[in-house]
Amino acid sequence: MTSHRLPALARVACCAAGLLLAAAAQRTTPPPPAAAPQTSIQAENTAVPRTLTFVNRGSWYSFWQRYQPADIGMPDLRNPAALRRAAASGTMYLSLYQVLRLALTADLDIANAAYNKLLAKPDYFRTLAGGTARGVAGETISSALFSGAIGASGGGGSSNNGSSAGSVTGGGSGVHGGNGGYDPSVTFTFADEHSKTPLNNPILYGTAEQLLNQDFGSVTFGQGFTTGTGYSISGFSVRQYQNSNQLFLNPQVTSDISIGVQQQLLNGGSRSVNRAPMVMGANSLAYADAAFKMEVTNVVAEAATQYWTLAAANRQLGISRVALERAQQTLDDTKELVQAGKVPAANVITAESGVSAAEQALLQARTAFQIAGSKLKLFLSKQWSPTVITARVVNSDQLPAPVAANLPAVGQLVSRAVTYSPKLAEDRINVNNNDLTVKIKKNGLLPNLAVFASYTSSGVSGLGVNCSVPTFPCPAGDELAPLPGGFGTSLRRIFSYDAPDYGFGFQLQIPVWNRLNRSDEATAELQDAQSRVTLQNDQNTVTEQVNEDRITLEGDVAELVSAQTAARQFEQALANAQDLYRMGKNTINDVITAEVAVITAEKAVVTAQQNYAEAQVTLAKDSGTLLHEYHISLGAPMTPGNIGHLR
């Protein structure tokens, strides 16, 4: 471990067993994980787009942008440039800080979590349009929302589609428009028709074949609101020409403008209920943040653990090399003693067996080191390229030693874990979603009662029959020039209000048994209660795990101190055994036994240091503070106010 990354106390060799055991016995928590980087790291995976370009693309006047695809693009699955450069050198000397930085950039599990986080944005935007939130991966959206109608919560007015505001009944039939949502909708219609129809009474119609030329055009604009209100404004015009002399106007132009309004009063009439899906959409943003934090925490914890595994394997490899050197030195000493006649020649065979065993142990240690490096590279690579596969990973930070300090009691640890745990944050969001579902379904138990009103004004014009005498049909000889008229005249007559059609009414729909809605409401309440049980159970698990992690860490500190003391004692015993052997006062078996004891003790120290380092990481992870202690930033949380607009 480099000295600039540790506090001064961490650089002191805590060899005094009394001090460390006293610190381990206190009801304390560990210091931040060893080798915590002092520079903030941004958790930004290069395989994921930094933002959704379709969110703020264009302006209100860029109308056609609303009908273009998002064009988010495919992920960048190339290895980061820093990893490619390091791997090309053949050996990568990495600190924990560098490992975490590469992992946050390249780990594909983090990339998947980042995509899930981005998915929350379009899910939220669809709730603003009146849709029901689908939720992100892992989030609970009650099945009761999808098993039946939700009233106006997804439509803002009536669940009926279409609009015919030109009559009282039509005015109450989905007057908010045909899309059933909060986004305004405009519909244009045009039709041109030509027909010839044989008639069986030429006297009545004035002709034996009816020729009809007709053009029709209409426009309708409608929208719904979270208040349960819907409206529509529509206008149409039709021009008809018929080969009949029995009509006052031929061709005839008829136009009208209609306005209709509808208000839900019971089911779907509550603004808070209609806005509940929007709140769920906002919850999806928060849930995606929590899920992303959890995944990043897991990856960081695992990457740090694998780094300490690599560091321990490297230390074990070094111990095995030293053990081989000792065994070789014992063999050399034995040969000299045999030549001097101080020990029997059979001792050479025993010493050579010791060298063979040390060589085998060195091979096993080298294999363990290579495997540890391969596992660590999994967090650093998007692709297993040949250069990455063959590159060696070597740790530049060393295993930490315990630091004695007065730290918070277990109660503060538990409180911190409950506050910062992303798992509990997800559970709380699920509880809130189920609360909102219960609210929606309770409102759905009410009958549907809607009041509506409509007003229509019409105007008729066209080329009129003009007779010299007031008779009809006009004799052919008495016809004068036709009275002019057309589309403009029909529109002017609309606003003269000479031909109004207005009215109001209500529509009441009462489900007699109401079994569907009652079943859905009961399901929502049961799921809500179950989510609270899940929250409490997970909270118990988190607090118990934190307490267990603390106990484990204290035990690891004591075990490390004990292992260090034993290693020093066995080293002294080995030195004594070697001195006595060189003087011919000891057997080679005593020396080999002492060598094995030293190797075992030194490896026990490394294992204890590894356990201590990993216990620090585990406690910080379960406490929900690992990212803070490693200075890892996730960026600003997603809220409805900072994710842009989709217009």
C-alpha positions as CSV (number, residue, x, y, z in Angstrom):
1,M,0.0,0.0,0.0
2,T,1.4,3.4,-0.9
3,S,2.0,5.6,2.1
4,H,0.1,8.7,0.8
5,R,-3.2,6.7,0.8
6,L,-3.2,5.7,4.5
7,P,-3.6,7.9,7.6
8,A,-0.4,8.2,9.7
9,L,-1.7,5.7,12.2
10,A,-2.1,3.1,9.5
11,R,1.6,3.2,8.7
12,V,2.5,2.4,12.3
13,A,3.1,-1.4,12.7
14,C,0.6,-2.3,15.3
15,C,2.6,-5.1,16.8
16,A,1.7,-4.6,20.4
17,A,-0.8,-7.4,21.0
18,G,-2.3,-5.7,24.0
19,L,-3.2,-2.5,22.2
20,L,-4.8,-4.4,19.3
21,L,-6.7,-6.8,21.4
22,A,-8.1,-4.0,23.5
23,A,-9.2,-2.2,20.3
24,A,-10.8,-5.4,19.0
25,A,-12.7,-5.9,22.3
26,Q,-14.3,-2.5,22.1
27,R,-17.7,-2.1,20.7
28,T,-16.4,-0.3,17.6
29,T,-16.5,-0.4,13.9
30,P,-13.5,-0.5,11.5
31,P,-12.0,2.5,9.8
32,P,-12.7,3.0,6.1
33,P,-11.6,0.2,3.9
34,A,-7.8,0.2,3.3
35,A,-6.4,1.9,0.3
36,A,-9.6,4.0,-0.1
37,P,-8.9,6.4,-3.0
38,Q,-8.8,10.0,-2.0
39,T,-9.9,11.2,-5.5
40,S,-13.6,11.0,-6.3
41,I,-14.5,8.5,-9.0
42,Q,-17.5,9.0,-11.2
43,A,-19.5,5.8,-11.8
44,E,-19.9,6.2,-15.5
45,N,-19.8,3.1,-17.7
46,T,-18.5,3.7,-21.2
47,A,-20.9,1.0,-22.7
48,V,-23.9,3.2,-21.9
49,P,-25.0,6.5,-23.5
50,R,-24.5,9.4,-21.0
51,T,-28.0,10.7,-21.6
52,L,-31.1,10.0,-23.6
53,T,-30.8,12.4,-26.6
54,F,-34.5,12.2,-27.3
55,V,-35.4,13.8,-24.0
56,N,-34.4,17.4,-24.8
57,R,-34.0,17.1,-28.5
58,G,-35.6,19.9,-30.4
59,S,-38.0,22.6,-29.1
60,W,-41.7,23.2,-29.1
61,Y,-41.4,24.5,-32.7
62,S,-39.5,21.5,-33.9
63,F,-42.7,19.7,-34.5
64,W,-41.5,16.9,-36.6
65,Q,-39.0,15.8,-33.9
66,R,-41.9,14.3,-32.0
67,Y,-42.4,11.7,-34.6
68,Q,-38.7,10.6,-34.9
69,P,-37.3,7.5,-33.2
70,A,-35.0,8.0,-30.2
71,D,-31.9,6.7,-32.1
72,I,-30.1,5.8,-28.9
73,G,-27.5,3.7,-30.6
74,M,-25.8,0.5,-29.8
75,P,-23.5,0.1,-26.7
76,D,-19.7,0.6,-27.0
77,L,-18.4,-2.9,-26.1
78,R,-14.7,-2.1,-26.7
79,N,-12.3,-2.3,-23.8
80,P,-11.4,1.1,-22.3
81,A,-8.3,2.7,-23.9
82,A,-6.5,2.7,-20.5
83,L,-7.0,-1.1,-20.2
84,R,-5.8,-1.7,-23.8
85,R,-2.7,0.3,-23.2
86,A,-2.0,-1.5,-19.9
87,A,-2.7,-5.0,-21.3
88,A,-0.4,-4.3,-24.4
89,S,2.6,-4.0,-22.0
90,G,2.1,-7.6,-20.9
91,T,2.0,-6.8,-17.1
92,M,-0.5,-4.5,-15.5
93,Y,0.6,-3.0,-12.2
94,L,-2.7,-1.7,-10.7
95,S,-3.6,0.0,-7.5
96,L,-7.0,-0.5,-5.9
97,Y,-7.9,2.9,-7.1
98,Q,-7.1,2.0,-10.7
99,V,-9.0,-1.3,-10.4
100,L,-12.1,0.5,-9.2
101,R,-11.9,3.1,-11.8
102,L,-11.6,0.5,-14.6
103,A,-14.4,-1.6,-13.1
104,L,-16.8,1.4,-13.0
105,T,-15.9,2.1,-16.6
106,A,-16.0,-1.4,-18.1
107,D,-17.9,-3.8,-15.9
108,L,-20.9,-5.1,-17.9
109,D,-23.1,-5.7,-14.8
110,I,-22.8,-2.0,-14.1
111,A,-23.6,-1.3,-17.7
112,N,-26.8,-3.4,-17.4
113,A,-27.8,-1.6,-14.3
114,A,-27.1,1.8,-16.0
115,Y,-29.5,0.8,-18.9
116,N,-32.1,-0.2,-16.3
117,K,-31.7,3.3,-14.8
118,L,-32.2,4.9,-18.2
119,L,-35.3,2.8,-18.8
120,A,-37.0,4.6,-15.9
121,K,-37.0,7.9,-17.8
122,P,-39.4,6.8,-20.7
123,D,-41.5,4.9,-18.2
124,Y,-42.0,8.1,-16.2
125,F,-42.8,10.1,-19.4
126,R,-45.5,7.7,-20.4
127,T,-47.3,8.3,-17.1
128,L,-47.4,12.0,-17.9
129,A,-49.3,11.1,-21.0
130,G,-51.8,9.0,-19.0
131,G,-50.2,5.6,-19.2
132,T,-49.7,3.2,-16.3
133,A,-46.1,2.8,-15.0
134,R,-44.5,-0.5,-16.1
135,G,-41.8,-0.2,-13.5
136,V,-38.1,-1.0,-13.9
137,A,-36.4,-4.4,-13.3
138,G,-37.1,-5.6,-9.7
139,E,-39.7,-2.9,-9.0
140,T,-43.1,-4.0,-7.7
141,I,-46.1,-2.7,-9.8
142,S,-49.2,-4.4,-8.5
143,S,-50.9,-6.9,-10.8
144,A,-54.2,-5.5,-9.7
145,L,-53.5,-2.4,-11.9
146,F,-53.5,-4.5,-15.1
147,S,-56.4,-6.9,-14.4
148,G,-59.2,-4.4,-15.0
149,A,-60.1,-0.8,-15.8
150,I,-58.5,1.8,-13.6
151,G,-61.2,4.5,-14.1
152,A,-59.7,7.7,-15.2
153,S,-56.3,7.2,-13.8
154,G,-55.0,6.3,-17.2
155,G,-57.2,8.4,-19.3
156,G,-58.2,11.6,-17.5
157,G,-61.9,11.6,-18.0
158,S,-63.9,8.8,-19.5
159,S,-62.7,5.4,-20.4
160,N,-64.8,5.6,-23.6
161,N,-63.1,6.7,-26.7
162,G,-64.3,8.7,-29.6
163,S,-66.3,11.9,-29.6
164,S,-69.6,13.1,-31.0
165,A,-70.2,16.4,-29.3
166,G,-73.0,17.4,-31.6
167,S,-75.6,15.9,-29.3
168,V,-76.3,15.7,-25.6
169,T,-75.5,11.9,-25.4
170,G,-72.5,12.4,-27.6
171,G,-71.2,15.2,-25.5
172,G,-70.9,12.8,-22.6
173,S,-69.3,10.0,-24.5
174,G,-65.5,10.4,-24.2
175,V,-65.5,14.1,-25.2
176,H,-61.9,14.4,-24.1
177,G,-60.7,12.8,-27.4
178,G,-60.0,9.5,-28.8
179,N,-56.6,8.7,-27.2
180,G,-57.7,8.2,-23.7
181,G,-54.8,10.2,-22.2
182,Y,-53.5,13.5,-21.0
183,D,-51.7,14.3,-24.3
184,P,-53.8,16.4,-26.6
185,S,-54.9,14.7,-29.8
186,V,-55.9,16.2,-33.1
187,T,-57.6,14.2,-35.8
188,F,-58.1,15.2,-39.5
189,T,-60.5,13.4,-41.8
190,F,-61.2,14.0,-45.5
191,A,-63.3,11.9,-47.9
192,D,-64.4,12.4,-51.5
193,E,-67.4,10.3,-52.7
194,H,-69.1,9.8,-56.1
195,S,-72.1,7.6,-56.6
196,K,-74.9,6.8,-59.1
197,T,-78.0,5.1,-57.6
198,P,-81.1,4.0,-59.6
199,L,-84.4,5.2,-58.1
200,N,-87.8,3.6,-58.3
201,N,-89.8,6.8,-58.1
202,P,-88.7,9.5,-60.6
203,I,-91.6,11.7,-59.7
204,L,-90.7,11.9,-56.0
205,Y,-87.0,12.6,-56.7
206,G,-87.3,14.3,-60.0
207,T,-84.9,11.9,-61.7
208,A,-84.6,8.1,-62.4
209,E,-80.9,8.0,-61.3
210,Q,-79.5,9.8,-58.4
211,L,-76.0,11.2,-59.0
212,L,-74.2,12.3,-55.8
213,N,-70.9,14.1,-55.6
214,Q,-69.8,14.6,-52.0
215,D,-66.7,16.0,-50.2
216,F,-66.4,15.7,-46.4
217,G,-63.7,17.2,-44.1
218,S,-63.5,17.3,-40.3
219,V,-61.0,18.2,-37.5
220,T,-61.3,17.2,-33.9
221,F,-59.1,18.3,-31.0
222,G,-59.4,16.7,-27.5
223,Q,-57.6,16.2,-24.2
224,G,-58.1,14.8,-20.8
225,F,-56.9,16.1,-17.4
226,T,-56.0,14.6,-14.1
227,T,-59.1,16.3,-12.6
228,G,-61.3,13.7,-14.4
229,T,-62.2,16.4,-16.9
230,G,-62.3,15.8,-20.7
231,Y,-63.2,18.1,-23.6
232,S,-63.3,18.0,-27.4
233,I,-63.7,20.6,-30.0
234,S,-64.7,19.5,-33.5
235,G,-65.7,21.0,-36.8
236,F,-66.8,19.6,-40.0
237,S,-68.0,20.6,-43.4
238,V,-69.7,18.6,-46.2
239,R,-70.5,19.7,-49.8
240,Q,-73.1,17.7,-51.7
241,Y,-74.3,18.0,-55.3
242,Q,-77.3,15.9,-56.5
243,N,-79.0,15.8,-59.9
244,S,-82.4,16.6,-58.3
245,N,-84.6,19.6,-58.9
246,Q,-86.4,19.0,-55.6
247,L,-83.7,20.7,-53.5
248,F,-83.6,24.4,-52.4
249,L,-79.7,24.3,-52.3
250,N,-77.8,22.3,-54.9
251,P,-74.8,22.0,-54.3
252,Q,-75.3,22.3,-50.6
253,V,-72.6,23.1,-48.0
254,T,-73.2,22.2,-44.4
255,S,-70.7,23.1,-41.6
256,D,-70.8,23.0,-37.9
257,I,-68.6,23.5,-34.8
258,S,-69.2,21.4,-31.6
259,I,-67.8,21.8,-28.1
260,G,-68.3,19.0,-25.5
261,V,-67.1,18.8,-21.9
262,Q,-67.4,15.8,-19.5
263,Q,-66.5,15.6,-15.8
264,Q,-66.2,12.3,-13.8
265,L,-67.6,12.7,-10.3
266,L,-67.0,9.3,-8.6
267,N,-64.8,6.7,-10.2
268,G,-62.0,8.6,-11.8
269,G,-63.0,12.0,-10.4
270,S,-60.2,12.4,-7.9
271,R,-57.1,14.3,-9.0
272,S,-54.9,12.6,-6.4
273,V,-56.0,9.2,-7.7
274,N,-55.5,10.2,-11.4
275,R,-52.0,11.4,-10.6
276,A,-51.0,8.2,-8.7
277,P,-49.5,6.6,-11.8
278,M,-47.3,9.7,-12.3
279,V,-46.1,9.3,-8.7
280,M,-45.4,5.7,-9.5
281,G,-43.4,6.8,-12.5
282,A,-41.4,9.2,-10.3
283,N,-40.9,6.2,-7.9
284,S,-39.4,4.3,-10.8
285,L,-36.8,7.0,-11.1
286,A,-35.9,6.6,-7.4
287,Y,-36.0,2.8,-7.6
288,A,-33.7,2.8,-10.6
289,D,-31.2,5.0,-8.7
290,A,-31.3,2.6,-5.7
291,A,-30.9,-0.4,-8.0
292,F,-28.0,1.2,-9.7
293,K,-26.4,2.1,-6.4
294,M,-26.8,-1.5,-5.2
295,E,-25.2,-3.0,-8.4
296,V,-22.3,-0.5,-8.2
297,T,-21.9,-1.3,-4.6
298,N,-21.8,-5.1,-5.3
299,V,-19.4,-4.7,-8.1
300,V,-17.1,-2.4,-6.1
301,A,-17.2,-4.7,-3.1
302,E,-16.4,-7.8,-5.3
303,A,-13.7,-6.0,-7.2
304,A,-12.1,-4.9,-4.0
305,T,-12.4,-8.4,-2.6
306,Q,-10.8,-9.9,-5.7
307,Y,-8.0,-7.3,-5.5
308,W,-7.2,-8.3,-1.9
309,T,-7.4,-11.9,-3.0
310,L,-4.8,-11.1,-5.7
311,A,-2.6,-9.3,-3.1
312,A,-2.8,-12.2,-0.8
313,A,-2.0,-14.7,-3.6
314,N,1.0,-12.5,-4.5
315,R,2.2,-12.6,-0.9
316,Q,1.7,-16.3,-0.7
317,L,3.7,-16.6,-3.9
318,G,6.5,-14.6,-2.3
319,I,6.4,-16.8,0.8
320,S,6.7,-19.9,-1.4
321,R,9.7,-18.4,-3.1
322,V,11.4,-17.7,0.2
323,A,10.5,-21.2,1.4
324,L,12.2,-22.7,-1.7
325,E,15.3,-20.6,-1.0
326,R,15.3,-21.8,2.7
327,A,14.9,-25.4,1.5
328,Q,17.7,-25.0,-1.0
329,Q,19.9,-23.4,1.7
330,T,19.2,-26.3,4.0
331,L,20.2,-28.7,1.2
332,D,23.4,-26.8,0.6
333,D,24.2,-26.8,4.4
334,T,23.5,-30.5,4.6
335,K,25.9,-31.3,1.7
336,E,28.6,-29.3,3.5
337,L,27.9,-31.1,6.8
338,V,28.0,-34.5,5.1
339,Q,31.4,-33.6,3.6
340,A,32.6,-32.5,7.0
341,G,31.3,-35.8,8.4
342,K,29.0,-34.1,10.9
343,V,25.8,-35.6,9.6
344,P,24.9,-38.8,7.8
345,A,24.7,-38.9,4.0
346,A,21.0,-39.9,4.2
347,N,20.2,-36.3,5.3
348,V,20.9,-35.2,1.7
349,I,17.9,-37.2,0.5
350,T,15.7,-35.7,3.2
351,A,16.8,-32.2,2.3
352,E,16.2,-32.8,-1.4
353,S,12.7,-34.0,-0.6
354,G,12.2,-30.7,1.2
355,V,13.3,-28.8,-1.9
356,S,10.9,-30.8,-4.1
357,A,8.0,-30.1,-1.7
358,A,8.9,-26.4,-1.8
359,E,9.0,-26.4,-5.6
360,Q,5.6,-28.0,-5.7
361,A,4.2,-25.4,-3.3
362,L,5.7,-22.6,-5.4
363,L,3.9,-24.0,-8.5
364,Q,0.6,-24.1,-6.6
365,A,1.1,-20.6,-5.4
366,R,1.8,-19.3,-8.9
367,T,-1.3,-21.0,-10.2
368,A,-3.4,-19.4,-7.5
369,F,-1.9,-16.0,-8.3
370,Q,-2.7,-16.4,-12.0
371,I,-6.3,-17.5,-11.3
372,A,-6.8,-14.5,-8.9
373,G,-5.5,-12.2,-11.7
374,S,-7.9,-13.8,-14.2
375,K,-10.9,-13.3,-11.9
376,L,-9.9,-9.7,-11.3
377,K,-9.7,-9.0,-15.0
378,L,-13.4,-9.9,-15.3
379,F,-14.3,-6.6,-13.7
380,L,-12.0,-4.6,-15.9
381,S,-12.9,-5.9,-19.4
382,K,-15.8,-5.7,-21.7
383,Q,-14.2,-8.2,-24.1
384,W,-11.7,-11.0,-23.4
385,S,-9.3,-10.0,-26.1
386,P,-6.0,-12.0,-26.5
387,T,-4.0,-9.2,-25.0
388,V,-6.2,-9.1,-21.9
389,I,-6.2,-12.9,-21.6
390,T,-2.4,-13.1,-21.6
391,A,-1.7,-9.9,-19.6
392,R,-0.6,-10.4,-16.0
393,V,-2.2,-8.3,-13.2
394,V,0.1,-7.4,-10.3
395,N,-1.1,-5.5,-7.2
396,S,0.7,-2.3,-6.3
397,D,-1.2,-1.9,-3.0
398,Q,-0.3,-4.2,-0.1
399,L,-2.6,-5.9,2.3
400,P,-3.7,-3.6,5.2
401,A,-2.8,-3.9,8.9
402,P,-5.4,-3.2,11.6
403,V,-5.8,0.3,12.9
404,A,-6.8,0.8,16.5
405,A,-9.4,3.5,16.8
406,N,-12.5,4.5,18.8
407,L,-15.4,4.1,16.4
408,P,-19.2,4.2,16.6
409,A,-21.1,1.5,18.6
410,V,-23.2,-1.1,17.0
411,G,-26.4,0.9,17.4
412,Q,-25.0,3.7,15.1
413,L,-23.9,1.1,12.6
414,V,-27.4,-0.4,12.4
415,S,-28.9,3.1,12.1
416,R,-26.5,3.9,9.3
417,A,-27.2,0.7,7.5
418,V,-31.0,1.2,7.7
419,T,-30.6,4.7,6.3
420,Y,-28.2,4.1,3.4
421,S,-29.1,0.5,2.4
422,P,-30.2,0.6,-1.3
423,K,-32.1,-2.7,-0.7
424,L,-34.3,-1.1,2.0
425,A,-34.7,2.0,-0.3
426,E,-36.1,-0.3,-3.0
427,D,-38.4,-2.0,-0.4
428,R,-39.8,1.4,0.7
429,I,-40.5,2.4,-2.9
430,N,-42.4,-0.9,-3.4
431,V,-44.5,-0.2,-0.3
432,N,-45.3,3.3,-1.6
433,N,-46.3,1.8,-5.0
434,N,-48.6,-0.6,-3.3
435,D,-50.1,2.2,-1.2
436,L,-50.9,4.1,-4.3
437,T,-52.4,1.0,-5.9
438,V,-54.7,0.5,-3.0
439,K,-55.8,4.2,-3.3
440,I,-56.5,3.7,-7.0
441,K,-58.5,0.5,-6.5
442,K,-60.5,1.9,-3.6
443,N,-61.6,4.7,-6.0
444,G,-62.3,2.1,-8.6
445,L,-65.0,0.5,-6.3
446,L,-67.2,3.6,-6.9
447,P,-69.8,3.7,-9.6
448,N,-69.1,5.7,-12.8
449,L,-70.9,9.0,-12.7
450,A,-70.2,11.6,-15.3
451,V,-71.9,14.8,-16.2
452,F,-71.5,16.3,-19.6
453,A,-72.6,19.2,-21.7
454,S,-72.3,20.1,-25.4
455,Y,-73.0,23.0,-27.8
456,T,-73.2,22.8,-31.6
457,S,-73.8,25.6,-34.0
458,S,-74.5,24.8,-37.7
459,G,-74.6,26.7,-40.9
460,V,-76.0,25.7,-44.3
461,S,-75.3,27.4,-47.6
462,G,-75.1,26.6,-51.4
463,L,-76.4,27.6,-54.8
464,G,-80.1,28.3,-54.1
465,V,-83.1,28.0,-56.4
466,N,-84.4,31.4,-57.3
467,C,-88.0,31.6,-58.8
468,S,-89.8,34.6,-60.1
469,V,-93.0,33.3,-58.3
470,P,-93.0,31.8,-54.7
471,T,-93.7,28.2,-55.9
472,F,-91.7,25.1,-55.5
473,P,-90.6,23.2,-57.4
474,C,-89.9,26.2,-59.6
475,P,-91.1,25.8,-63.2
476,A,-88.3,25.8,-65.6
477,G,-89.4,28.9,-67.3
478,D,-89.6,30.9,-64.1
479,E,-86.0,30.2,-62.8
480,L,-83.8,33.2,-62.3
481,A,-80.1,33.3,-61.7
482,P,-79.3,31.1,-58.6
483,L,-78.6,32.7,-55.3
484,P,-74.9,32.3,-54.6
485,G,-73.5,30.6,-51.5
486,G,-70.7,28.3,-50.4
487,F,-68.2,27.3,-47.7
488,G,-67.6,30.8,-46.5
489,T,-71.2,31.6,-46.2
490,S,-71.8,28.4,-44.2
491,L,-69.0,29.3,-41.8
492,R,-70.5,32.8,-41.2
493,R,-73.9,31.3,-40.5
494,I,-72.2,29.1,-37.8
495,F,-71.3,32.2,-35.8
496,S,-74.7,33.8,-36.3
497,Y,-75.9,31.1,-33.9
498,D,-79.1,30.7,-35.9
499,A,-79.1,26.9,-35.6
500,P,-77.9,25.9,-32.1
501,D,-78.0,22.4,-30.6
502,Y,-77.1,22.3,-26.9
503,G,-77.8,20.2,-23.9
504,F,-76.5,18.5,-20.8
505,G,-77.0,15.3,-19.0
506,F,-75.3,12.6,-16.9
507,Q,-74.4,9.0,-17.2
508,L,-74.4,6.6,-14.2
509,Q,-73.0,3.1,-14.5
510,I,-73.5,0.9,-11.4
511,P,-71.8,-2.5,-11.4
512,V,-74.4,-4.6,-9.5
513,W,-72.1,-7.2,-8.0
514,N,-68.9,-5.3,-8.5
515,R,-66.9,-8.5,-8.0
516,L,-64.1,-7.6,-10.4
517,N,-63.3,-4.3,-8.7
518,R,-63.7,-5.8,-5.2
519,S,-61.3,-8.6,-6.0
520,D,-58.7,-6.2,-7.5
521,E,-59.0,-4.0,-4.4
522,A,-58.5,-6.9,-2.1
523,T,-55.5,-8.1,-4.1
524,A,-54.0,-4.6,-3.8
525,E,-54.5,-4.5,0.0
526,L,-52.9,-8.0,0.4
527,Q,-49.9,-7.1,-1.7
528,D,-49.5,-3.9,0.2
529,A,-49.5,-5.7,3.5
530,Q,-47.1,-8.3,2.1
531,S,-44.7,-5.6,0.9
532,R,-44.5,-4.2,4.5
533,V,-43.6,-7.7,5.8
534,T,-40.9,-7.9,3.2
535,L,-39.5,-4.5,4.2
536,Q,-39.4,-5.5,7.9
537,N,-37.8,-8.8,7.0
538,D,-35.1,-7.2,4.9
539,Q,-34.5,-4.6,7.6
540,N,-33.9,-7.4,10.1
541,T,-31.6,-9.1,7.7
542,V,-29.5,-6.0,7.1
543,T,-29.2,-5.1,10.8
544,E,-28.3,-8.7,11.7
545,Q,-25.7,-8.9,8.9
546,V,-24.1,-5.6,10.0
547,N,-23.8,-6.9,13.5
548,E,-22.4,-10.2,12.3
549,D,-19.9,-8.3,10.0
550,R,-18.7,-6.3,13.0
551,I,-18.2,-9.4,15.2
552,T,-16.3,-11.0,12.3
553,L,-14.1,-8.0,11.9
554,E,-13.2,-7.9,15.5
555,G,-12.3,-11.6,15.4
556,D,-10.2,-11.1,12.3
557,V,-8.2,-8.4,14.1
558,A,-7.5,-10.7,17.1
559,E,-6.7,-13.6,14.7
560,L,-4.2,-11.4,12.8
561,V,-2.4,-10.3,16.0
562,S,-2.2,-13.9,17.1
563,A,-0.9,-15.1,13.7
564,Q,1.8,-12.3,13.7
565,T,3.0,-13.3,17.2
566,A,3.1,-17.0,16.2
567,A,5.0,-16.2,13.0
568,R,7.7,-14.3,15.0
569,Q,8.1,-17.2,17.4
570,F,8.4,-19.8,14.7
571,E,10.9,-17.7,12.8
572,Q,13.0,-17.6,16.0
573,A,12.6,-21.3,16.5
574,L,13.7,-21.9,12.9
575,A,16.8,-19.8,13.4
576,N,17.7,-21.8,16.5
577,A,17.1,-25.1,14.7
578,Q,19.3,-24.1,11.9
579,D,22.1,-22.9,14.2
580,L,22.0,-26.2,16.2
581,Y,21.9,-28.2,12.9
582,R,25.0,-26.5,11.6
583,M,26.8,-27.4,14.9
584,G,25.7,-31.0,14.6
585,K,23.5,-30.8,17.6
586,N,20.2,-31.1,15.8
587,T,18.6,-33.3,13.2
588,I,17.5,-32.3,9.7
589,N,14.0,-33.4,10.6
590,D,14.0,-30.7,13.3
591,V,15.1,-28.1,10.7
592,I,12.5,-29.1,8.1
593,T,9.7,-29.2,10.8
594,A,10.7,-25.7,11.8
595,E,10.7,-24.5,8.2
596,V,7.2,-26.0,7.6
597,A,6.0,-24.3,10.8
598,V,7.4,-20.9,9.7
599,I,5.8,-21.3,6.2
600,T,2.4,-22.2,7.8
601,A,2.6,-19.3,10.2
602,E,3.6,-16.8,7.5
603,K,0.7,-18.0,5.3
604,A,-1.6,-17.7,8.3
605,V,-0.6,-14.1,8.7
606,V,-1.4,-13.4,5.0
607,T,-4.7,-15.2,5.3
608,A,-5.6,-13.2,8.4
609,Q,-4.7,-9.9,6.7
610,Q,-6.8,-10.9,3.7
611,N,-9.7,-11.8,5.9
612,Y,-9.3,-8.4,7.7
613,A,-9.3,-6.4,4.4
614,E,-12.3,-8.3,3.1
615,A,-14.2,-7.9,6.4
616,Q,-13.7,-4.2,6.1
617,V,-15.2,-4.2,2.6
618,T,-18.1,-6.4,3.6
619,L,-19.0,-4.3,6.6
620,A,-18.9,-1.1,4.6
621,K,-21.0,-2.8,1.8
622,D,-23.7,-4.0,4.2
623,S,-23.8,-0.7,6.0
624,G,-24.5,1.1,2.7
625,T,-21.4,3.4,3.0
626,L,-18.9,1.6,0.8
627,L,-19.2,4.0,-2.1
628,H,-18.8,7.0,0.2
629,E,-15.7,5.5,1.8
630,Y,-14.2,4.8,-1.5
631,H,-15.2,8.3,-2.8
632,I,-17.3,7.0,-5.6
633,S,-19.9,9.4,-7.0
634,L,-23.1,8.2,-8.7
635,G,-24.1,11.6,-9.9
636,A,-27.3,13.5,-9.0
637,P,-30.3,11.2,-8.3
638,M,-33.0,11.2,-11.0
639,T,-36.1,13.3,-10.1
640,P,-38.9,14.6,-12.3
641,G,-37.2,18.0,-12.2
642,N,-33.8,17.1,-13.5
643,I,-34.3,14.4,-16.2
644,G,-35.4,16.9,-18.9
645,H,-38.6,17.1,-20.8
646,L,-40.2,15.0,-23.5
647,R,-42.4,17.3,-25.7
